[in-house]
Amino acid sequence: MDQTKQEPYVSYLEHKGKYTGIRSWIFTLDHKRIGLLYMYAIMVLFFVGAIMGLLMRIELLKPGETIMKPQTYNGLFTVHGIIMIFMVVIPGLSVVFGNFFLPILIGAKDVAFPKLNRFSWWVYIAGCILAILSQFLKNGPPDTGWSFYAPYSTTTGTNVIMATFAAFVLGFSSILTGLNFIVTIHQMRAPGMKFMNMPLFSWAIYATAWTQLLATPIVGITLLMLIAERLFGIGFFNPNLGGDPVLFQHLFWIYSHPAVYIMILPALGVITEIIPTFCQKKIYGYKAIAFSSLAIAGVGFLVWGHHMFTSGMSNQARWFFSLLTFLVAVPSAIKVFNWLATMYKGSIDLKPPFLYALSFIFLFTIGGTTGLLLGSVATNVQVHDTAFVVAHFHYIIFGGMGFAFFGAIHYWLPKMYGRMYNFKRATIAWAIIFVGFNLLYFPQFILGIEGVPRRYFDYLPQFQPLEVISSVGGFILITGLIMMVYNLVQGARKGEIAPANPWHGSTLEWQIPSPPSLENFDEAPVVKSNPYDYE
Amino acid sequence: MTEKATHIEAHADDEAKKLGMWLFIFTELLLFGGLFLVYSVFRAKYPANFHEGSLELSVTIGAINTIVLLVSSMTIAMSLTAIQKNNRKLAMTLISVTLFLATVFLFNKVFEWGAKFEHGLYPGSKLMPMLERGDLLYFSLYFFMTGLHALHIIVGMVLLTICLFKVKSGNVNSKKYIHLENGALYWHLVDLIWIFLFPLLYLIT
């Protein structure tokens, strides 16, 4: 292309479009700005959810009533779950970093449907507003747990309709985002960017998007049936009216187990980007990692029954669900082995993003192996609905997806804002978060094995020492989180100007200026080979 | 390379929109798929009640509606061919015929539902909870499935009305007809779902 035709470089943050001021954000079509908007919303909601979690930990400092009534506690764990699951981790990495980096990684100017992207963002906000409203309307916050199990959810007097409708709306936003990403990957790749030349984060987003697209409608229709049941008493799930509560559990988990992979697949993708960069080494087993994402998404559809081993199910069904659950661990383990093989003989650089990636592998492995304990029928019956389950999924969701999210921010922040944060403070914050996290959740494994049920606001006196350790861990964790966010905000606003490629990364986002210009690339990049070429 | 890049950009748009619509259709199919699952579970649990329930429905009205929808699917496909052949007027007539047939379908539905309402047979009525459990579930499913389908008919009609105006203003023409193509795709989906609903609710006894 002719050099004279090129426009002067203006970053997407300073670009002057049709709108100015706040409206240039609300009405933006730029995938990068939309990604940032999601990130701000998710960080705020994450802290709201975290404070609710902290309140629960304070309540559990001693047996009996400490600071709240049982009903308040029921509301808290439900709302904590709804916020964290539907508004923070399910959209999470995919809407923030998928939006911001997917088009750049495949050499595109934007997603396939920018207007649809903006629409999904608005729908997401509408869903968040509905969900938050459901906490404050006069009947009180829903008290069913985030899983809305029937028949209790069909009869409780709290704001279940509003909360389930909010989940429906958020699901709609999730479907549209997934649809947009699939089309983007199929249609918008730069010349030469074959599927097998895509960075592995794009593969992860691709697998995630299919799961979003195909699983979410099931929970959509289930929630609509639940709403109709409450409004008209039509009895699909209420045994008094001939319905079947176990059917609700099936339908719910047909979505909500794949939803776990909606959360974790992009996280695996981020880790796969961070590791080769900080080892300066070509990723080991590109194809195995790419296809294991698809395998996780595929097999993930068929394992939902392991949530229901104690709900009434034939033995044969339990064997199959158990077998398939073990099977889904295989592709996850393939990824872990590939990461380790990538690190072998690499020039490892222990910068903050890599520290998060390392701790991710550690925590994800603990979460994964305890997941197998839950996936085998006999042990599941022992620890079902205990604190063990709580510890397990926090290790996966927070230790996995959460740590990957923090790692991704530390990795890509210099690209997003063109500035760098303080490494020393970031490392200290990481250490505090890591210690606090393990103190908070590890005791819950032991409590669970000793039989402490989840979702109880009270416990027997002999469990107090472990409960106190757990609560102390909660305070340490939140201290680290505040420090981390402070450091990141400082870095984004006043940090040193970052070079375009501070980590010597090889993927496309590092080949353009920081922050990127509105159209990302002056001319469509031409890709010839594998993205991880370190020589 | 530059040539290839512009080539890709020019074609990405329509191809992408069509792919997007197909993906959206997948989600719609799974939305109804969830309902079909619930239907099969309860049908297996209460076969006798489902047998009685289906006898209450008028196969004649159902069959008329099936024919109406099938013909409307044909007319919308014909309108797409017409616009591809640059016959704007015919295309507009055919979209209008499709919209008319959709209205006939809804009119029939109102008639059918109205008769049930007169007998006090509707979700939330006093009569419903007094029915046998299987009958209650059959009619709940009947109203839920046909209601959700009717909602999709209305959405489809809105889409086709927008297409009609786009053809009129020349925004949809013989070179650029992706909007009408997507509208037609969606309309075929609505038709397809009915083709499942009709035997499930009316024919299998």
Interface residues (C-beta under 8 A of the other chain):
Chain A: M1 A112 F113 L116 I175 L179 N180 I182 V183 H186 Q187 M188 P191 L213 L214 T216 P217 I218 G220 I221 T222 L224 M225 A228 L231 F232 G233 I234 G235 F236 L241 G242 G243 D244 L247 L251 I254 E523 A524 V526
Chain B: M1 T2 K4 A5 I8 A12 E15 A16 K17 L19 G20 L23 F24 F26 T27 E28 L30 L31 F32 G33 G34 L35 L37 V38 V41 F42 K45 Y46 P123 G124 M128 P129 R133 G134 L136 L137 S140 F143 F144 L148
